[in-house]
Amino acid sequence: MSCYASRFRGERHVFRDLRDVLAKASPRRSGDELAGLAAESDAQRVAARSVLADLPLTRFLEEPLVPYEADEVTRLIFDTHDATAFAPLRHLTVGGFRDWLLSYEATEQRLAALAPGLMPEMVAAVSKLLRNQDLISIGSRCRVITAFRSTVGLKGRLSTRLQPNHPTDDLRGIAAATLDGLLYGAGDAVIGINPATDNMPNCIALLEMLDGLRERHDIPTQTCVLTHVTNAIGIMERGAPVDLVFQSIAGTEAANAGFGVSLAILREAHEAALSLRRGTVGNNVMYFETGQGAALSADAHHGLDQQTVETRAYAVARAFAPLLVNTVVGFIGPEYLYDGKQIIRAGLEDHCCAKLLGVPMGVDVCYTNHAEADQDDMDTLMTLLAVAGTSFIITVPGSDDVMLNYQSGSFHDALYLRSVLGLRAAPEFEAWLERMDMKDRHGRIRDLAPQHPAMRRLLMSGN
């Protein structure tokens, strides 16, 4: 490990290693402060960024932040690094990489070609030198397209996860929330339930209900019950209708072990889901969830700041070609992202870093009720993310998840974003809305009266 130093305003700042430089260069956030990793002053933060800007990108190939022999995520990152894709930028410093990303040369095509050559630590490092508008600008030029029954990530499109959670997993309650979302044009990314009771019989009942609803109305989307990956494997073995396999992931082997998963388990689930061949327009079968603070809360961060270790999780996701990935940016709580400003910054970081790595990132624009944030902050973040080209957002009835007890986006929020920014649903889902006569002559979602044929067809679905 190397020691790094810089002078700022006549004061000399010394950083013990590369991890320390990255942590001290990070924007202020409560998680790093509670972990004792954050800069002690703005002057120290600027000094760390000065050191970081002058570091060659190749330093990250020479100095693993988590030991190779002790961590399978580190081994994945190094063993899958594409030296040929990285070659055009090999001569750059982190600061030079920032300048290139903000230049006209960083086109959609070049960014896509570069993604396999980027290590998460390189991307985390450059993000610490970027303003919010830079994160938006770069993210908007990264296009990651995935498909199963609908196509997610196309330019000019904004997809949504319809999240019809229920505190007792009541099938009629979940069906009612699902129909409500469909009538607002939500659900083209996935109809996904967080089960209140996470056992195989209950999850199978939920899956069969959702799949029956989807088939009855020929809805071109995918369904998912967000159970543990080992449950999903067992459910597939029992022949239940699994479209997507879900799992929360993190950026170190130890943090993933805390979730009860390893790369081998994820590989087994991925292969099992592929073998079902349930997709119609693509075969991306995995759904991952991440969030800054997960590794820190498990004391499995190896001294890394929360944003850097979060970015390492995207290497895990990338290895399995997922249909969907989303950061639950404000869900873990104010211990890690204290207020609206920190949540907004983290959401933009997560989206930009994931897209640079070739990961199809969406965002759960959310906060817990004990955070110093409100719905105005979420309106700001969701608007910025939609401008930045986020793949999808999560939507729940009335912004209030009555099972998980946190605040997220609503079906109305998706309508607002699509209307104001001229964004559309996934093409297959949009065509379904038109077949169902749920769009008016201007292409807008109809305000459907109970007697409207589309409303009657959905309400008479038998659920």
C-alpha positions as CSV (number, residue, x, y, z in Angstrom):
1,M,0.0,0.0,0.0
2,S,1.2,3.5,-0.8
3,C,0.9,6.7,1.2
4,Y,-0.5,9.8,-0.5
5,A,-0.1,13.5,0.4
6,S,-1.2,16.9,-0.8
7,R,-1.0,20.5,0.2
8,F,-4.0,22.8,0.3
9,R,-3.9,26.4,1.4
10,G,-0.5,25.8,3.0
11,E,-1.6,22.8,5.0
12,R,-0.2,19.3,4.2
13,H,-2.7,16.4,4.2
14,V,-1.5,12.8,4.3
15,F,-3.7,9.8,3.4
16,R,-2.6,6.4,4.5
17,D,-3.6,4.5,1.4
18,L,-5.9,4.5,-1.7
19,R,-8.9,3.6,0.4
20,D,-8.3,6.6,2.6
21,V,-8.0,8.9,-0.4
22,L,-11.3,7.7,-1.8
23,A,-13.1,8.0,1.5
24,K,-11.8,11.5,2.2
25,A,-12.7,12.6,-1.4
26,S,-16.3,11.6,-1.1
27,P,-19.1,14.2,-0.7
28,R,-20.3,14.4,2.9
29,R,-22.6,11.6,4.1
30,S,-23.6,10.4,7.4
31,G,-22.6,6.7,6.9
32,D,-19.0,7.6,6.3
33,E,-19.0,9.9,9.2
34,L,-20.4,7.3,11.6
35,A,-17.8,4.8,10.3
36,G,-15.0,7.2,10.9
37,L,-14.0,7.4,7.3
38,A,-15.1,10.8,6.2
39,A,-13.0,13.9,5.7
40,E,-12.6,15.9,8.8
41,S,-12.9,19.2,7.0
42,D,-13.7,20.6,3.5
43,A,-10.1,21.5,3.1
44,Q,-9.1,17.8,3.7
45,R,-11.8,16.8,1.2
46,V,-10.4,19.1,-1.5
47,A,-6.9,17.9,-0.8
48,A,-8.1,14.3,-1.2
49,R,-9.8,15.1,-4.5
50,S,-6.6,16.8,-5.7
51,V,-4.6,13.6,-5.0
52,L,-7.4,11.5,-6.7
53,A,-7.4,13.6,-9.8
54,D,-3.7,13.1,-10.4
55,L,-3.8,9.3,-9.8
56,P,-3.3,7.1,-13.0
57,L,-6.3,4.9,-13.7
58,T,-3.9,2.0,-13.8
59,R,-3.3,2.4,-10.1
60,F,-6.5,0.6,-9.5
61,L,-5.1,-2.4,-11.4
62,E,-2.0,-2.4,-9.2
63,E,-3.6,-1.8,-5.7
64,P,-6.7,-3.9,-4.9
65,L,-8.8,-2.1,-2.3
66,V,-9.9,-5.5,-0.9
67,P,-7.3,-8.3,-1.0
68,Y,-7.7,-10.6,-4.0
69,E,-7.1,-13.7,-2.0
70,A,-9.7,-12.8,0.6
71,D,-12.7,-11.7,-1.4
72,E,-14.5,-13.3,-4.4
73,V,-15.9,-10.0,-5.6
74,T,-12.3,-8.7,-5.9
75,R,-11.4,-11.8,-7.9
76,L,-14.4,-11.3,-10.1
77,I,-13.5,-7.7,-10.8
78,F,-9.9,-8.5,-11.7
79,D,-10.5,-11.8,-13.5
80,T,-13.1,-10.3,-15.8
81,H,-11.4,-7.0,-16.5
82,D,-11.2,-6.4,-20.3
83,A,-7.8,-5.0,-21.0
84,T,-8.6,-4.4,-24.7
85,A,-11.7,-2.3,-23.9
86,F,-9.6,-0.4,-21.3
87,A,-6.7,0.3,-23.6
88,P,-8.0,3.7,-25.1
89,L,-8.0,5.2,-21.6
90,R,-5.0,3.4,-20.1
91,H,-2.9,6.6,-20.3
92,L,-5.3,8.8,-18.3
93,T,-5.4,9.9,-14.8
94,V,-8.7,10.0,-12.8
95,G,-9.0,13.7,-13.6
96,G,-8.2,13.1,-17.2
97,F,-10.9,10.4,-17.3
98,R,-13.4,13.0,-15.9
99,D,-12.5,15.4,-18.6
100,W,-12.9,12.8,-21.3
101,L,-16.3,11.7,-20.0
102,L,-17.5,15.3,-20.2
103,S,-16.2,15.8,-23.8
104,Y,-18.0,15.3,-27.1
105,E,-15.8,12.2,-27.6
106,A,-17.7,10.2,-24.9
107,T,-20.5,9.1,-27.2
108,E,-23.1,6.5,-26.4
109,Q,-21.3,4.0,-28.6
110,R,-17.8,4.7,-27.1
111,L,-19.2,4.5,-23.6
112,A,-20.8,1.1,-24.3
113,A,-17.6,-0.2,-25.7
114,L,-15.6,1.0,-22.8
115,A,-17.8,-0.5,-20.0
116,P,-16.2,-4.0,-19.9
117,G,-12.8,-2.3,-19.4
118,L,-13.8,-0.2,-16.4
119,M,-13.3,-1.4,-12.8
120,P,-15.9,-0.3,-10.2
121,E,-13.2,1.5,-8.3
122,M,-12.2,3.6,-11.3
123,V,-15.8,4.6,-11.8
124,A,-16.3,5.4,-8.1
125,A,-13.2,7.5,-8.1
126,V,-14.2,9.6,-11.1
127,S,-17.7,10.1,-9.6
128,K,-16.1,11.9,-6.6
129,L,-14.8,14.6,-9.0
130,L,-18.2,15.1,-10.7
131,R,-20.9,17.7,-9.9
132,N,-24.5,16.6,-10.0
133,Q,-25.0,18.0,-13.5
134,D,-21.9,16.0,-14.6
135,L,-23.5,12.8,-13.2
136,I,-26.7,13.6,-15.1
137,S,-24.9,14.4,-18.3
138,I,-22.8,11.3,-18.4
139,G,-25.6,9.0,-17.3
140,S,-27.8,10.3,-20.0
141,R,-25.3,9.2,-22.6
142,C,-25.0,5.6,-21.2
143,R,-27.6,3.3,-22.8
144,V,-28.0,-0.2,-21.4
145,I,-30.8,-2.1,-23.0
146,T,-32.3,-5.4,-21.6
147,A,-35.3,-7.5,-22.4
148,F,-37.5,-10.3,-21.3
149,R,-41.2,-9.8,-22.3
150,S,-40.7,-6.1,-22.5
151,T,-37.6,-4.0,-23.5
152,V,-36.2,-1.8,-20.9
153,G,-33.6,1.1,-21.3
154,L,-34.4,2.4,-24.8
155,K,-33.8,6.0,-25.4
156,G,-36.9,8.2,-24.8
157,R,-38.5,5.5,-22.6
158,L,-39.1,5.4,-18.8
159,S,-40.2,2.1,-17.4
160,T,-41.7,1.4,-14.0
161,R,-41.9,-1.4,-11.5
162,L,-45.4,-1.8,-10.2
163,Q,-45.0,-2.7,-6.5
164,P,-48.4,-3.9,-5.1
165,N,-47.1,-4.9,-1.6
166,H,-49.7,-5.8,1.1
167,P,-49.0,-6.2,4.9
168,T,-50.7,-9.6,5.0
169,D,-50.0,-10.8,1.4
170,D,-53.8,-10.7,0.8
171,L,-54.3,-11.9,-2.8
172,R,-57.3,-9.7,-3.5
173,G,-55.5,-6.6,-2.0
174,I,-52.5,-7.2,-4.1
175,A,-54.6,-7.8,-7.2
176,A,-56.5,-4.5,-6.6
177,A,-53.2,-2.6,-6.3
178,T,-51.9,-4.2,-9.4
179,L,-55.0,-3.3,-11.4
180,D,-54.8,0.3,-10.1
181,G,-51.2,0.5,-11.3
182,L,-52.0,-1.0,-14.7
183,L,-54.7,1.6,-15.2
184,Y,-52.1,4.3,-14.8
185,G,-49.8,2.7,-17.2
186,A,-47.4,1.3,-14.6
187,G,-45.7,-2.1,-14.6
188,D,-43.7,-2.3,-17.9
189,A,-40.4,-3.1,-16.1
190,V,-41.9,-5.7,-13.7
191,I,-44.8,-6.3,-11.4
192,G,-42.9,-7.1,-8.3
193,I,-44.0,-8.0,-4.8
194,N,-42.0,-7.9,-1.6
195,P,-43.7,-10.8,0.3
196,A,-44.7,-10.1,3.9
197,T,-44.3,-13.8,4.6
198,D,-41.2,-15.2,2.9
199,N,-41.8,-18.9,2.5
200,M,-42.2,-21.0,-0.6
201,P,-45.9,-21.9,-0.3
202,N,-46.8,-18.2,0.1
203,C,-44.5,-17.1,-2.7
204,I,-45.9,-19.7,-5.0
205,A,-49.4,-18.5,-4.4
206,L,-48.4,-14.9,-5.1
207,L,-46.5,-15.9,-8.3
208,E,-49.4,-18.0,-9.6
209,M,-51.9,-15.1,-9.0
210,L,-49.7,-12.6,-10.8
211,D,-48.9,-15.0,-13.6
212,G,-52.6,-15.8,-14.1
213,L,-53.5,-12.0,-14.2
214,R,-50.7,-11.5,-16.8
215,E,-51.8,-14.3,-19.0
216,R,-55.5,-13.5,-18.7
217,H,-54.9,-10.0,-20.1
218,D,-51.9,-10.9,-22.3
219,I,-49.7,-8.2,-20.6
220,P,-46.2,-8.0,-22.1
221,T,-44.4,-7.7,-18.8
222,Q,-42.7,-9.9,-16.2
223,T,-43.6,-10.8,-12.7
224,C,-41.4,-11.3,-9.6
225,V,-41.8,-12.2,-6.0
226,L,-38.8,-10.8,-4.2
227,T,-37.9,-13.8,-2.2
228,H,-34.4,-15.0,-1.3
229,V,-32.6,-16.6,-4.2
230,T,-32.4,-20.0,-2.5
231,N,-36.2,-19.9,-2.2
232,A,-36.4,-19.0,-5.9
233,I,-34.4,-22.1,-6.8
234,G,-36.7,-24.3,-4.8
235,I,-39.8,-22.6,-6.3
236,M,-38.4,-23.3,-9.8
237,E,-37.8,-26.9,-8.9
238,R,-41.5,-27.2,-7.9
239,G,-42.5,-25.9,-11.4
240,A,-44.0,-22.5,-10.3
241,P,-44.0,-19.7,-12.9
242,V,-40.8,-17.8,-12.2
243,D,-39.9,-15.0,-14.6
244,L,-37.2,-13.2,-12.8
245,V,-34.9,-14.3,-9.9
246,F,-34.4,-11.6,-7.4
247,Q,-31.6,-11.0,-4.9
248,S,-30.1,-8.1,-2.8
249,I,-26.4,-7.9,-3.4
250,A,-23.4,-5.9,-2.1
251,G,-19.8,-5.2,-3.0
252,T,-17.8,-7.6,-0.8
253,E,-17.9,-11.4,-0.3
254,A,-18.6,-10.8,3.5
255,A,-21.5,-8.5,2.8
256,N,-23.0,-10.9,0.4
257,A,-22.6,-13.7,2.9
258,G,-24.7,-11.6,5.3
259,F,-27.4,-11.7,2.6
260,G,-26.9,-15.5,2.5
261,V,-25.6,-15.6,-1.0
262,S,-22.4,-16.2,-3.0
263,L,-21.4,-16.0,-6.6
264,A,-21.9,-19.8,-6.9
265,I,-25.5,-19.6,-5.6
266,L,-26.3,-16.7,-8.0
267,R,-24.8,-18.7,-10.9
268,E,-27.0,-21.7,-10.0
269,A,-30.1,-19.5,-9.9
270,H,-29.2,-17.8,-13.2
271,E,-28.8,-21.0,-15.0
272,A,-32.0,-22.4,-13.6
273,A,-34.0,-19.4,-14.7
274,L,-32.5,-19.4,-18.2
275,S,-33.5,-23.0,-18.6
276,L,-37.2,-22.1,-18.2
277,R,-37.1,-20.0,-21.4
278,R,-40.1,-17.9,-20.4
279,G,-38.9,-14.7,-22.1
280,T,-40.4,-13.7,-25.4
281,V,-38.2,-10.8,-26.6
282,G,-35.1,-11.5,-24.5
283,N,-33.5,-13.7,-21.9
284,N,-32.3,-11.3,-19.2
285,V,-33.7,-13.2,-16.1
286,M,-32.1,-11.6,-13.0
287,Y,-33.2,-8.7,-10.8
288,F,-30.8,-7.3,-8.3
289,E,-31.2,-4.6,-5.6
290,T,-28.4,-2.6,-4.0
291,G,-28.0,0.5,-1.8
292,Q,-25.4,2.6,-0.2
293,G,-24.8,1.5,3.4
294,A,-25.5,-2.2,3.0
295,A,-21.9,-3.3,3.5
296,L,-21.2,-0.7,6.2
297,S,-24.2,-1.8,8.2
298,A,-22.9,-5.4,8.1
299,D,-19.4,-4.3,9.1
300,A,-18.2,-5.9,5.8
301,H,-16.9,-2.9,4.0
302,H,-13.1,-3.5,4.5
303,G,-12.5,0.2,5.3
304,L,-14.1,1.4,2.1
305,D,-16.4,4.4,2.0
306,Q,-20.0,3.4,1.3
307,Q,-20.2,4.8,-2.3
308,T,-17.1,2.9,-3.4
309,V,-18.2,-0.4,-1.9
310,E,-21.6,0.1,-3.4
311,T,-20.1,0.5,-6.9
312,R,-18.4,-2.9,-6.4
313,A,-21.8,-4.4,-6.2
314,Y,-22.4,-3.5,-9.8
315,A,-19.6,-5.8,-10.9
316,V,-21.6,-8.6,-9.2
317,A,-24.7,-7.6,-11.1
318,R,-22.9,-7.2,-14.4
319,A,-21.6,-10.8,-14.3
320,F,-25.2,-12.1,-14.6
321,A,-26.6,-9.9,-17.4
322,P,-29.7,-8.8,-15.3
323,L,-32.9,-7.4,-16.8
324,L,-33.2,-5.0,-13.8
325,V,-31.0,-3.5,-11.1
326,N,-32.2,-0.8,-8.8
327,T,-30.6,1.1,-5.9
328,V,-33.0,1.6,-3.0
329,V,-31.3,4.9,-2.4
330,G,-33.0,6.2,0.7
331,F,-34.3,3.0,2.1
332,I,-31.5,2.0,4.5
333,G,-32.0,5.2,6.5
334,P,-30.5,8.5,7.8
335,E,-27.7,6.6,9.5
336,Y,-26.2,6.3,5.9
337,L,-27.8,9.1,4.0
338,Y,-29.0,11.7,6.4
339,D,-31.2,14.1,4.4
340,G,-32.6,15.0,1.0
341,K,-29.4,16.5,-0.3
342,Q,-27.4,13.3,0.5
343,I,-30.1,11.1,-0.9
344,I,-30.3,13.1,-4.2
345,R,-26.5,13.0,-4.6
346,A,-26.4,9.2,-3.9
347,G,-29.1,8.5,-6.4
348,L,-27.3,10.3,-9.1
349,E,-24.0,8.6,-8.3
350,D,-25.5,5.2,-8.2
351,H,-27.3,5.6,-11.6
352,C,-24.2,7.1,-13.3
353,C,-21.7,4.6,-12.0
354,A,-23.8,1.6,-12.8
355,K,-24.5,2.8,-16.3
356,L,-20.8,3.4,-16.9
357,L,-20.2,-0.2,-15.9
358,G,-22.9,-1.4,-18.4
359,V,-25.5,-2.2,-15.7
360,P,-29.2,-1.4,-16.4
361,M,-29.8,0.8,-13.3
362,G,-33.1,2.0,-12.1
363,V,-33.8,3.8,-8.8
364,D,-36.2,3.4,-6.0
365,V,-36.7,7.1,-5.3
366,C,-37.4,6.7,-1.6
367,Y,-36.9,7.7,2.0
368,T,-37.8,6.4,5.4
369,N,-40.0,8.5,7.7
370,H,-37.2,9.2,10.1
371,A,-34.9,10.8,7.5
372,E,-34.6,14.6,7.0
373,A,-36.3,14.3,3.6
374,D,-39.7,14.8,2.1
375,Q,-41.6,14.3,-1.1
376,D,-40.3,17.5,-2.5
377,D,-36.8,16.1,-2.3
378,M,-38.1,12.9,-4.1
379,D,-39.8,15.0,-6.8
380,T,-36.4,16.7,-7.4
381,L,-34.5,13.4,-7.5
382,M,-37.0,11.6,-9.8
383,T,-37.0,14.5,-12.2
384,L,-33.2,14.6,-12.3
385,L,-33.0,10.8,-12.8
386,A,-35.5,10.9,-15.6
387,V,-33.4,13.5,-17.4
388,A,-30.4,11.3,-16.7
389,G,-32.1,8.4,-18.5
390,T,-32.7,6.0,-15.6
391,S,-34.0,2.7,-16.8
392,F,-37.0,2.6,-14.4
393,I,-38.4,3.8,-11.1
394,I,-40.5,2.0,-8.5
395,T,-44.1,3.0,-8.1
396,V,-46.6,2.1,-5.3
397,P,-50.1,3.3,-4.6
398,G,-50.0,6.8,-3.3
399,S,-46.2,6.9,-2.8
400,D,-46.8,5.0,0.6
401,D,-45.7,1.4,0.8
402,V,-48.1,0.0,3.4
403,M,-46.1,-3.2,4.0
404,L,-42.5,-1.9,4.1
405,N,-43.5,1.4,5.7
406,Y,-41.4,3.8,3.6
407,Q,-42.1,6.5,1.0
408,S,-41.5,5.8,-2.7
409,G,-42.7,7.0,-6.0
410,S,-46.4,6.7,-7.1
411,F,-48.2,5.8,-10.3
412,H,-49.0,9.5,-10.7
413,D,-45.3,10.3,-10.5
414,A,-44.6,8.1,-13.5
415,L,-47.4,9.9,-15.4
416,Y,-45.8,13.3,-14.5
417,L,-42.4,12.3,-15.7
418,R,-43.6,10.8,-18.9
419,S,-45.8,13.8,-19.6
420,V,-43.3,16.6,-18.8
421,L,-40.3,15.0,-20.4
422,G,-42.0,13.3,-23.3
423,L,-41.0,9.8,-22.2
424,R,-42.9,6.6,-23.0
425,A,-43.4,3.2,-21.6
426,A,-41.6,0.1,-23.0
427,P,-42.7,-0.4,-26.7
428,E,-44.4,-3.8,-26.1
429,F,-46.3,-2.5,-23.1
430,E,-47.2,0.7,-24.9
431,A,-48.7,-1.3,-27.7
432,W,-50.7,-3.3,-25.1
433,L,-52.1,-0.1,-23.6
434,E,-53.2,0.9,-27.0
435,R,-54.9,-2.5,-27.7
436,M,-56.7,-2.1,-24.4
437,D,-57.9,1.4,-25.4
438,M,-56.2,2.9,-22.4
439,K,-54.6,5.8,-24.3
440,D,-56.4,8.7,-25.8
441,R,-55.7,10.2,-29.3
442,H,-52.8,12.3,-27.8
443,G,-51.1,9.2,-26.5
444,R,-52.0,10.0,-22.9
445,I,-53.3,7.5,-20.3
446,R,-57.1,7.8,-20.2
447,D,-59.0,8.9,-17.1
448,L,-61.0,5.7,-17.3
449,A,-64.6,5.7,-16.0
450,P,-65.9,2.4,-14.5
451,Q,-68.0,1.7,-17.6
452,H,-65.1,2.0,-20.0
453,P,-64.4,-1.4,-21.6
454,A,-60.7,-1.5,-20.5
455,M,-61.7,-0.8,-16.9
456,R,-64.4,-3.4,-17.0
457,R,-62.1,-6.0,-18.6
458,L,-59.5,-5.5,-15.8
459,L,-62.0,-5.3,-13.0
460,M,-63.8,-8.5,-14.2
461,S,-60.5,-10.5,-14.2
462,G,-61.8,-12.9,-11.6
463,N,-59.3,-11.9,-8.8
